[in-house]
Every structure is written in structure tokens, then in C-alpha cells.
Amino acid sequence: MKTFEADLGQLQPDGSSKIPYPLRIKELAVMSGTSRETAGQIVKYLVEQNLIDYEHKRFVFKPEFFQDEDDD
């Protein structure tokens, strides 16, 4: 997912990165070679962890998404 964002995202002033066009879970699944159900579960998990926002087919990756766990 981090590579996906790096290729498609636009850096925002707050350090987040926004995918500048609508993207459905099904399209994400096809691009990543997984099922729609699995892609949806991963997106839901990342939203619950407050690492991304996904509303109305729009992805915003928060700055925390880019931090490695080893950076602590």
C-alpha cells in the first residue's frame, strides 16, 4: 500500500498524502491482485488504526502511515 500511495498520492500541507481521484475498493483489489473482500478488510483496519481516511471513494494517507514501527 505504501508503494501505491507513493506513485499516486499528492502531498498535502499537513503531511498527509491524498489520492486525487475516486478509487473503489474493487479497483484497489484488482490493482493489488487480491479479492474485494480482502482489500475492504485491509482498508477498514487502516481506517480503524487512524492511518488513513476513506470516504466517498477518496483515500487520504495520514503522516503516521509513513512512519516505520522501528522509528519509536
Secondary structure, DSSP 8 states (H G I E B T S, - for coil): -HHHHHHH-EE-TTS-EE-SS---HHHHHHHHTS-HHHHHHHHHHHHHTTSEEEETTEEEE-GGGG--GGG-
